[in-house]
Amino acid sequence: MAVKSPLFQQRRAGVLLHPTSLPCSESYLRGNDQKAFGTLGKDAYHFIDLIAEAGLSIWQMLPTGPTQADMSPYQSISAHAGNPELISLDWLLERGWITTADVQQAGEHGLTHARQQGAFSFYQFLKTEEGLSTRHAFENFCSQQQYWLDDFALFCVLRHEFNGASWVVWPELIRQRTTDALTKARTDLQEKIDVILFEQFCFFSQWDALKNYANQKGIYLFGDIPIFVGHDSADVWAQPHYFQLDEQGNPLTVAGVPPDYFSETGQHWGNPHYDWAAIEADGFQWWLARLHTQLHLFDLIRIDHFRGFEAYWEIPGNTHDARTGKWVKAPGEAFLKACFNAYPALPLVAENLGVITDEVERLRNQFQLPGMLVLQFAFDGNTNNPHLPHNHTTSDVIYSGTHDNDTTLGWYATLAEKDREQLQTYCFNSPDTMPWLLIELALSSVGRMAIIPMQDFLELDGGHRMNMPGTTDKNWVWTFSWDQVEPTFAERIRQLLRTYHRLC
């Protein structure tokens, strides 16, 4: 049975910021106007220093896997791999793994283009005498991560060879993963495969260094596992028997949600549903392997769309109308028992937002999983609303908003007058202004963990929103700049954490 993680035992607070939203001061950007996103380099370390100074002890982020063209972290091509776009070139340059010529290539042609053209020489470094110790570390990494890495690397190279086409339309023998076809592909494409392998080694090396630094500063990393995986992913291609697919590999049913707060017509995500009978027959090993990877990366893990473990919204694979779906039961209890048998102190948080039933909450409470409460959902006039602070419990994780919400300033700007009045009355007509009024409300909650999006700490309006559910334009691209951080940033937050006993 579940054992409560020590991280949930005392009051603490954190910040929600995806690494791509960090400023980027990588050297390859100097002298050009490229738009770049955050990396695991110096800006990430500076961010850790900043939040540690503020007394925050949790850095929550979105899934860190490699994304597709829409940049959504929730449609990754791998449930295990790291996003190579997060790799810091300066970090590699300082260690001699790449050359200044590589950095210049990235500056001239763009990071993504340079990577895709194989511009970086880091794999050549392994062949040098100076690279001997790194080569041994690389070989150990490949051996330890073989359970997912080999298939992922081959998938990436094949995807590039077939001009980005979905694996469903690849040549039949490759699509069906016949032994001879895969052996020939690995032999013919070995050099390109090796580059992908080393790219992942670079990501995990940088991640481990960053995580160690954060932990030394008293900062714990809080990750996010999407319940589903993308159809055009290494996971589905490599192990199709765990998913509801037809003979050609197309989804028989796909995931989404019915109409809710975010969309009047529901959401059609397109992820193939699991064949839960096949996964359960194998003792949930596919999921346990996934958790193994994420527990290496993170100190806490949020399970996105937790309600899908109790029942999931099943949409026919031949339609894009989410309203045609139906609820289908999932083996949530057996699944969670297997997870906690393997990892007794598994530090999970259940994302229990949206259409949540008594059955979902019973499953969550059976395994003592903290849930999420969002203050932007609280002020609808219903005094029994679970998001209102007087209904919070100590095990809840409290948010002013999430990556799917508007910023608090943006939300307040569109709030109906009657709801504004209710909010002011609830807060004793406090003279505090937004977003600090909602931030302080979250920090004062009895919930032991409170998480505030970076946009709220920076007092940013709705133009800085991270994601608008149900849309595909202008999502996942927000970044902040260091000049948006006021000199009083850390001390103001630290004082609030001191007031509400959240300094750890």
N, C-alpha and C positions, 0 to 999 in steps of 0.2 A: 504494500500500500504506500501511498505518497508520503514522503517525508518533507516537512517544510524546510525550504532553503533558508540559510541564515540571512540572506539578503532581504528577506521579507520580515525580519524580526524586529527591526528598529525603524524609526521615522527617518526618511531620507527624501531627497528631491533630485530631479534630473532635468535634462534638456533633450528635446527631440530635434535632431538635425541629421539628415542623410549626408554622408561624406561628399557626395557630388555637389552639395550646396555650400561647401567650404569655399573661401576665396582660393585662387590659384596663383601662386607667384613662381611657378616653375620657370627655369631659365630659358626654355625653348620659346616662351611667349614674348620675351623681351624684343622690342623693336618691331612688333607687328600687332595687328588689331584682332587676332584670333579670339573667339569666344571659347573659354575653357572652363571646365568644371573641376571641382576639388579632387585632390588625390590623397594618398597616404603619406605625403611628404611633410615638409616643414610647417605648412599651415595647419595640418591636423595636430601636430605637436603643440603648436601655439594655441590652438583651440582647447586642448586638454589643460594647458597651463591656465588659461582664462577661466574655465569652469571650475577648476580646482581652487583657484583663488576666490571664486564666488561661493565656494562651499558646496557646490553640487557634486553628487557622487554617482550619478548615472548618466551615461551618454546613450540615448536610444536612437536607433537608426532604422531604415527600411532594409529589405533584403539586399544583399551585396553581390548577387550573382550577375553573370554577364547578361546584358539586356539585348532585346531586338531593336529594330529601327525606331520604334516609338518610345524607347528609353524607359519603359515601365519596369520597375523592379519586380513587379508581380507577374511578369511573363518572361521569365528567364529561360535560357537555353540549357540550363543545368541547375539541378538542386544542390550541387556540391561546389562547383567551381566559383572562383572569385572573378569579379569584373576587371578585366585587364586595363580598362580605361582609368581605373583608380591607381594604377602603378605610377609611382613617382620616378620620373627619369633622372631627376637630380640625385635621388637616393642611389640609383644604379650607377650614375656617373661617379659619385664620390667613392664607390667601392671598386671602380674599374671594370664593372660588368658591361658597360657600354662606352662608346667613345664620344668625343665632342662632335664628331661628324654625324653620329646618330641623332644627337640633340638638334643639330642644324637641319637635318632632314625633317624632323618633326616640326621645326619652326617654319620651314619653307612650304611644306606640303600639308601640314596638319597631322596631329597625332594619330588619328584613326587611319588615314591614308598611308602614313609611313609604316604603321604596324602591319596593315594588310598587304603591303608590298614587300614585307620582309626586310625592311630597311635596317632594323636593329641588329647589331653584331653580338648581342649578349651570349648567344649560344657558342660563338667562336671563342669566347673567353674561357670556356671550360677546357678547351684543348691546350691552353697555355700552362706553363709550369706554375705561374702565379695563381691559376684557377684550380689547382689540384684539390685544395680543401673544399672549395665551393662545389667541385664536381662530386666529391664524396657526399656532401650534404644533399646535392641534387639527386643523386642515385638513391639515397635513403628516403628522400621525399617521394620519389616515384614508386618505390617499393611499398611504403606505408599507405599511399593514396591509390594504389593500383585498383582497388575495388570500384572506383568511379573514373579515375584519371585516364586510363587507356581508351575507354570508349568515348570519353569526352573529346580527347585530342583528335581521335580519328574522325569523329562527327564534325568537328570544326573544320578540319582540312577538306573532308568530302563536301561539306556545305559550300566551301569556297570554290572547290573544283567544279561543282554543279551550279555555279553562278547564283548562290543564295537560295536555290529552290528548296522547297520543303522535302524532307526525306521521303514523303509519300510518293513523290514522282521520280525518285532516283531509279537507276537501273534495277531491275527486279532482284537480281542475285545479291546486290548490295542492300537493297531495301529489306530483303528477307534474311540478311545476315548469314548467308551460307559460309561455311568454313573456308572454302577455297577462295571465294571472292574477298573475304576480309583479310586473309593471309596475303593475297596479292596486293591489295590496297595498302596494307601496312608496309610491305616491302617497297613498293613503287613510290610511296609518299613519305618515307621515313624521315627525310630531312625536314620536311614541313611539319610533321608530327612532333619532332624533337623541339621545334621552336615553340609550339603550343605548350608542350610539357614544361619547358623552361620558363615560359611566361607565367604559368601557374605557380611554379616555384618562386618566382619573383614576387608575385602577389602574396603568397602565404608567408614568405620571409619578411616582407614589409609589414604584413598584418601582425605577425607574432611580435615583432619589435615594437609596434605601436601599442598593442594590447599590454605588453609587459610594462611599457612606460606609463600607460594609463593606470594600471593596477598599482604600480608603485606610488602614484599620485593619489591613490584612494578613489579612483574612478573605475566603475564597472561598466562593461559594454553590454548593451541590451539589444539583441538582434530580433529578427522577424522572419518567421517561416511562413510563406504562403501555403495554405492547405493543399492547393492544387499545383501542378506543374504545366508548363506550356506544351501544347501538342507538338510543335516543331522544336523538339528538345532532344538532347542526348539521352535523357532518361527514358522517354517514350520509345525512341528508336531502338535503344539497347535492350529494353525489357518490355516489349509491347504486351506480353501476356498479363501484365498487372493492370491493364487499362481496357476500357470498353471500346474496342475498335472492330471494324469490319475486316475482311480479308485483305483489303488494299491498304489498311492502316488508318482509314478515316474514322473519326469519332462516331460511335453510335449514339452517344449522349454527351452533352457538354454541361459545364457548370455555369452558374449565375445566381441571381436572386430575383424574387418577385418584386413588384412595385413596393417602394419603401420611401423613407425620408429623402433619399438622394435622387430617386428617379420614379416618375409616375408610371413608367412602362417597364420597370424592372431593369436588370442589367444582364446582358449576355456576354459572359467572359470568354467562352470558347474553349476553355481547358477541358480535356477529356476526363471523364469520370473514372475513378478507380474500379477495377474488378475486385471488390473487397473480399469476395470469397477466395480468390486466388492469393491475395495478400495475407489473409488470415491463415490460410492453409500452410503458408510458409513461416508462420509464427511472427508475422509483421516484420520480417527481416529487412525488407526494402525501407520501411520507415525507421527502423532502428539504426540502419546505416546512415540515413539522412541526419538523424539526431546526433550521431557520433561526430559527423563533420561540423555541425553547428555548435556543438558543445566545445569543440576545439577553438572556435572563433569567438564565442560569446560567453558571458557570465550569466546572463538571463536570456530567455527566449520567449517572444510572443508568438502564439499560434494564431495566424490570421484566419478569420471565419471559423472559429471554433465550433459554431453551431452545426457545421457540416459533418462533425463526427457523431452527432446524434441523428441528424437527418439532413439530407442535401437536396437542393433544388435541381431536378433532373430535366434538362431541356433536350428535345429530340435533336440529333445532330444535323438534320436537314433543314432546320429553321433558325432564323436570327431573332425570333420574337420570344423574349424571355417569359412572356405571359403564358406561353403554351406549356410551361414546365409543371412539375408536380414534386411533392416532397416524398423522398424515399429514405427509409431507415438505414442507418449505418451502424457498424459494430463498435460504437464508441467505448463502451465499458471494457470489452475484451482488448481493444487497442490500447487504452490507457493503462490497463493492468500490465500488458506486455512492456510498455514504455517504462513504468515505474519498477517493474521487476528487473529490468536491465539497468536502469539509472534511478536508484531509490530517492535521491535528493534532486531529481530533475527540476530545474528552476523555471517552470513554465508560467506564463500569464495567458489567460484565455481572452481573445478578442470576442466579446459577447455583445456586440452592438448590432442593431437592426431588428429583424423579426426573431425575437427570442421567446421560447416557450418554457413552461415549467419543467418539461423534460430536459431541456438543455441545461437549465440552472441546476437541476438535481444531479446531472452528470458532472457538471463543474464542481459543485460542492462536495460530491462524493469523493473527489480526488483533491479537495482543498486547494483548488486553483484560484488565484486572484483573478478578478474580472476587471473590466474597464468601465469607468464612468466619466462622462464628458459634460462639463458645465454648460457648454453651448446648447446642449439638449435639455437643460433643466427647466427653463422658464416658459412653460406652456400653460400655466395656470392650474396644473394638477399638483396638489400638495403631496400626493403619493408618488410622484415622479421619482424613480430611483436615483436620478442624476442630481437631485437637490441635495445640498450638503447635510441636511438633517436626517436624510435617509442613508447616508454613507456608512460603511462598516470599516473596521480596521484593515481588512484584507483587500479592500478595493484599491486599484491604481487610479488616481484622479488626474484628469487632463483638463486644461482650459479648452483645447481643441486638438485634433489629430491632423495628420497629413491630408486626410480627405475633407477636412473642414476648411472654411475660410479662416483667415487670421481673425483674432478676436476683434481688432479694430474694424475689419471688413464686415464681420458678422454683426457687430453692434450698429454699424451704419445702416444696415438693412432691417434692423429689428423693429417690429411694430411698436408704436408708442405705448400701447397697453402692456406689452412685454417689458419695455424699458422701465415703466413705472413699477411693475412687479419686482424687477431686478433691484431697483433702487430701494424699494420698501424692504425687500428681503435683506439687503445689506445695510439696514438702519440709516438709509439716506446718506451713506458715506460720501464725503467730499472727494474721495479718490476718483480719478478719471480712468477710462479704459486705455490700455488693456490691464493696468495694474490692479484694478478692482477685481477682475476675474482671476488674475494671477494670485492675489492675496487670498481670495476665496478658496482656491485650490490648495494653497500651502497651509491654510488654517484647518483643512478637513481632518477628520479623524483617520482617514485612509493613510496607511503607513508610507505609501509611496505616491509622490505627486510629480508629474512630468509636464513641462511647459515647452511648447514649440519655440524655437529660436526666434521666429518672426514676432512672437508676442513679447519676448524679452527685449527685442529691438524696436518695439512699438511701430511695427509696419502695417500698412493697410492691405486691402484685398488684392492689390496689384502684385503682391508677393506670395500669393497662394501657391502651394506645391502641386495640388491635384484637384481636378473637378471631376468626380465620379460620373461615368456615363459619357464623357467626352474624350476626344483624342488629341485636341489641339492645345499647345502651349503648356502641357503638363510635364512635370519632372525636371524642369530646366532652371528653377530658381536658385540663385546663389546670393550670398550676402557679401559685403565688403568690409574690411577692417575699419574704414572710416565711419561706418554706421554704429560702431561700438563706442558708446560714450565713456569718458574717463571714469565715471562713477558706476559703470555697469556692475563690476564685481562686488563693490562694497554695498550697493543698494540691495542686490540679491542676498548677499551674506547676512545683512541685517534682518531681512525677512526670515531667512532660514533660522537665525538665532531666536527670533521672536516665537517662531512656531516649532522650535525644538527639532529642526531637521538637519542640523550640522552633525556630521558623523566623525 
